[in-house]
Amino acid sequence: MDIRIERVSPDKAKPKPEGALGFGKKFTDHMLLMDYTRGIGWHDARIVPYGSISLDPSAMVFHYGQEVFEGLKAYHTEDGRTLLFRPADNARRMNDSCRRLCMPEIDVDDWVELVRAAVRADQDWIPTAPGTSLYIRPFMIATDPFLGVRASDHYYFIIILSPSGSYYAAGLNPVRIYIETEYVRAVRGGTGFAKCGGNYAASILSQSNAHESGYEQVLWLDGVHREFIEEVGAMNIFFKIGGEVVTPALEGSVLPGITRRSVIELLRDRGVPVSERRISYKELEKAADDGTLEEIFGTGTAAVISPVGELRIGDRRITVNEGRIGEISSWLYDTLTGIQWGRLPDEHGWTVSL
Ligand SMILES: *Cc1c(COP(=O)(O)O)cnc(C)c1O
């Protein structure tokens, strides 16, 4: 891959952030851009100083939402290495999203190389405090200046980087989640499995209603029966019921999380029974009633493992594991973060050095 690099001039380099980083607020000195032209393919990969991009107001992404994105992190290890976690899985998933939105795919090896090049250009921006990381946001947008509805002939692929604080600055705290019964996120045949902005646009109303009621996240039900659990905001969801770990099967409406996949593999290695199947909210209520609902946790790149302390279904509040973190949740958190930050051996070959 030929990647042109135009470095920021020293007088324009931004000061590195100090103190709490938060999430998604600070950006590094550079960004990566690449153009797609139908008939030519992807071309002109370049790393340039971070800044605004200029688009025609009629650019198709603004009107019909042809956009997909990914999210992964670069981790600084104690012995000074930089690790990426399963980046080729992000590349493949982005291509799955692209196919659904009629957007051009990028060769998986090229995609990973572009991510590495972008991170290398801003390597001194990778935060080193415990739990911090460099969040990597690759995304693709349709740029044809045209108001008709069809696939665009031109696209941008862009990578921006954001130094991020520890998700659990105040410790691994259980969250409270609200089962949404009025709106749905996705249906089979729709775009639920694709990581596209449109899915999020349609979720914000529910998220904001849940916040108003004092809940951190929304738990979505399937769009047909309004009965089976799908996933949480930006996380997949797991339940430990009577010794077995259960997570909704991937049937087209749930985002296939890389953390989800990793958790399933880690649990199976440990000999914990895991099943991917349909699970109804009624089954959860029943398990809560008979005392077999042992743990609930969400999985995603940002939080890794997010224990759930309370579930709200209609007027009913279900407290999980007395609102404390479960044994499986904390083991998974320690194991996955141990691999990601290079503290534990990576037996699966999931991490990639920069
Ligand atoms: C990104 C995302 C996830 C989590 O996926 P990871 O690969 O584990 O980060 C789950 N649900 C939705 C809707 C997402 O966008």
The ligand as a Gaussian input file, in Angstrom:
#p B3LYP/6-31G(d) Opt

LIG

0 1
 C      -19.909000      -1.995000      18.012000
 C      -21.186000      -2.537000      18.593000
 C      -21.205000      -3.604000      19.506000
 C      -19.948000      -4.204000      20.119000
 O      -19.058000      -4.721000      19.200000
 P      -17.513000      -4.920000      19.600000
 O      -16.908000      -5.419000      18.350000
 O      -17.498000      -5.918000      20.703000
 O      -17.022000      -3.590000      20.030000
 C      -22.428000      -4.095000      19.908000
 N      -23.577000      -3.555000      19.464000
 C      -23.598000      -2.518000      18.598000
 C      -24.898000      -1.977000      18.149000
 C      -22.399000      -1.975000      18.142000
 O      -22.436000      -0.936000      17.295000

